Amino acid sequence: MDIHLLNALGITNCALFKYTDTHELECLTPELPWLSQVVTLDANNNLEKQHIPSIFLDDFFLDANEVWKGSNSFSLSSGFWTEQNESHLLRLEALAINSESGARYLVVKNVEEQFDEKRRTLQAARELLLSHHEIVGQHEYIRHKLNNVLRKNTRLQKLVPPIQQAIHDLDTGVVILDNDGALVLDNKASHRLLYCNSSTPSSIRISELIKDIGAPPTFLPALVEKKTPWQGELFWQPVDEYKVWLQVTIHPVLQGDQLTHWVYLLTDITHIHGNGEGALIASGMDSLTKVANRNLFIDTVKRSVNEQSAFKLFLIDICGFKKINESLSYQSGDEILKTFALRLQSYVGNNGFIARIGSNEFALVKRSDTFRGHTSEDYAEELIKKLTQTYNVLNGSEPHLGVNVGIANFPSDCNSAESLLQCADIALQAAKYQGRNNVLIYSEALHKQHNASNELERQLRKAIEGNELTLFLQPIVNLATGKIVKCEALARWKTSSGEFIPPDVFIPLAEKSDLIFAFGEWLINEACEAIEAIKAANLDIRLAINISGRQVTDLALLTQIKNALDDHKLSGSSLSIELTESVFVESLDSVSILLNELRDMGITVSIDDFGTGFSSLVYLKKLPIDELKIDRSFVSELEENTEDQAIVQAILSLAHNLNIKIIAEGIETKQQQEFLKSHDCTYGQGYLYQRPVAISEFVSSAKKLR
């Protein structure tokens, strides 16, 4: 459609220039009244590039020329800028366009209406955020005041009239109950917010509110035990004609360890939820946590780079947040994210800019001159301590979060916003690889390590897909008879170039990435083929495979094992599963379900590397476990180390009492073997008997020993 018609209809208000074959910018809309403030045209309506009144537009041409020179379809925006003379103010945006047909254009848009709309949106968002923060702050102030008064006057004798008057005049709803839940004081605001009437006083409504939001019986006692308040946002609809969003604070008042009162504070925040989400999103704010979102954060980083002021970029990741959502509910996950953002904001204060840039990832920009003698690493360590303190959620749980932090410095590490984000992410990924609650600062060495890890991951993916890995077997013998009763399947990787990659390198790499699932499926199928080879030689030997902690939480694992056994026409009694102790600590409920399913299939279960992790009688007593494997670190010095001897004897005694068999790993000498035999250890594994070998070699040697 003709640009003149669009301008006349008011659909758009812009100047259009066509980039000609002679590298001129021909103006197709020279009659626009405001155009002369921005550009100068010659007699042929071509833009005079040497005489551009707008300094901003002149600067934009540096980037625009690169767009017009290119062969790819692309458009580049200048963002909003302002031009002003004595009589008029213009709000403008420029676009450099390279179209699919090869035509090239410059568009200068008068965006006064859009600018005003964005300004109104930003103002609305600011007002909503200020309103929300003011409400939270007001709750904290009232809570502290009431806490002090109630602790000094447990029976509210002398100060009842002034207290009643102060509470009566508050806009914030206040309900004070005694330790038995009977009403002590409330106010008009609470009657309105809780929809009270003569038959349902505020104390009854409070009980209904706690019940309606699904809080378990343990929720309030947990607050008393921890001596901590709970604060959050709740949607409540006690009757069909009344529904409200409430900012709620629940505060137990204690004299020492003795509960004396409950204080409930309530504020209507329906206006924030009803009108705020769109305004927050449009202004670059995250609607859940009320901090900046990813787009606004990236714009802030770019602006900080353009200002050329030294600053540090922190990327902050909450470990295993998916599990929190799945185990506690997504509502509880949202509660935690909001509290996490509040803690982060309170720690940073006005000395940094924070944002939520992913589902469980936050970021912080902080000027280097604001650290005041602290290193960025020390600052992050203190931040982690605050962010990992216990969280109280409505379902009564008290999750402990793990947090990892990656840090990059501008300008020493990178000179652009994009590369700085990449550097911080490299540091974060390396920190996550080390476990929980780690801080790492970007360095060239870390970058090289990251690139090497990515390349190795690419090669491993190719090796799994191309079936280039090999399964080796190591025997497990009955120490009393010397016969092979079992073997452990161990993966080996030799690259196409002939390089041997140790398992302690590629297994953690697979666990860090999603390759562990493909690797696990390969291992299960290869193990079944190995069992077939063992059975074909008339050997009665069970085969054990190691299962990663990440595989345990994968619902497809049981299906993969069942399908593999069915495909090879094998019974579960031919297979044994080994799990490390950390799996039980992190996923006890999931593991319990898995182990019972495995046992129903006839598969036996072993705990690998026992004694090196979080050894607990809880899972030994409650879970269906057949065997414990004593870690090689306790066996290697058995001849001389009396502490190791004592530990091994204790494990053996414990296992015998629980009717659990023991496998000792890493046996290399006759003396180690004799010590273990003399203390009734059932099985042994190690180089004394045989190193891991290919399946055919294992079968051959096992037939000779039969």
Summary of the structure (lengths in Angstrom):
residues: 706
radius of gyration: 34.1
end to end distance: 88.9
largest distance: 106.9
contacts: 2171
relative contact order: 0.05
helix: 46%
strand: 25%
